């Protein structure tokens, strides 16, 4: 492909992207694809082509095979997971960044290094972060990582290095890494578990309070004391602002105070909610931030930047770089001139995380901030929050529903009153109908339904339609279901498989029916979102899934009765 061909194809691609996004706004596609695992291998050749193919052929396959298997996050009916940072400004910045190569040292790409550091200082000012998190402070600073999972891992590795360094010389024997212990709430994202596995350390998930769903600091203090008495070494706490399941927030003042007293590294994962801090009304969440050692959030969620882009700030850049410096730390002066100004000191971003090379991610941040302005981003955040409040107020007018958690940011968590089973069936029915796409979670061991405002151009009409869809399916499910056959009849599939009343055929369970309006939970779900019930299942698989639900539900009821006796 030469420059002339690139110009021709590039113009077509821009038109294709715009047409695709507008087709979603016009509701001309379904939010979720109708494919099963392995579909693409059945459609595309198993061998690469020997000869070049035409641009037109490639784009034809994109339309026919790739888009047909794509989940359309910008679709008005897509209300799962969290906000997605796809905007035209960010797409253009991302496209440009692909043309400028990569960087690892300052010398390898000066503009990449300096724009990234400046953009993180812009964000720190926009969000009201402490001065020591700025790169121009000379104390702490920040760099872009790929995702929040990367940020949690990087901060844990830095905390591990600091703790091991502190303990050198105190013990005659080297300290095994496996004696180190990290802590987080039961509602923290599973990336904390993954980071602990990679670091080779222990992780304890602790309970949260009933009112705010925040990490209980009394349990944190007790756990630290218990672990020290067992000869273990507490070293790290991951607090959360905006949990994945229900957007709850830990109290940074309380968590930070415990970490300060016990000499633990305090990290804050604000992947979803961090973007809201551009609005001053959300900044009370930062009370206690002066006690925090590191902080991450994702502009790729709520600040309209395409993935991947995750900010990691640290109070002490030296502690971070001590964990990641590779090779000799030789400084390369600019044009061989001496450096007298601290702001002109060489910064090699390869020392701020795991990869040595990095993309020019800051370009899309720069584009978005300049083309929207701070006030434009604030309007975007506030609109999403208003739409979530509108959804809540309309939903609660129907007395069958209750909030499962306080509505925070742009996420509403709700459920059928006193019925996990009906809540579960409602999600399955809605998702299988493709009228909306929702995602469940579990809080307080209760099944909850999450309604998230996701796309940039969400409007009140989207909320109104979602309410109509939810109430329509709720009306169809309303009433009591007394056995496995009635469960199966509620499954929204094209062709129902006949199910007799004795579908629950385990010998110990077969005698009693299943009451779907019971308040006993069917099964504990992970605290993060799970779509394992509904995505990519055939009709037979759906039937078997619901039979399994019936058996598990009935076993739990019998177990509870035995305990009562």
Beta strands, then each sheet from edge to edge (+ up, - down):
strand 1: 141-145
strand 2: 180-185
strand 3: 202-206
strand 4: 233-240
strand 5: 265-269
strand 6: 294-297
strand 7: 310-314
strand 8: 401-403
strand 9: 411-416
strand 10: 439-443
strand 11: 446-452
sheet 1: 1+ 7- 6+ 5+ 4+ 2+ 3+
sheet 2: 8+ 9- 11+ 10-
end
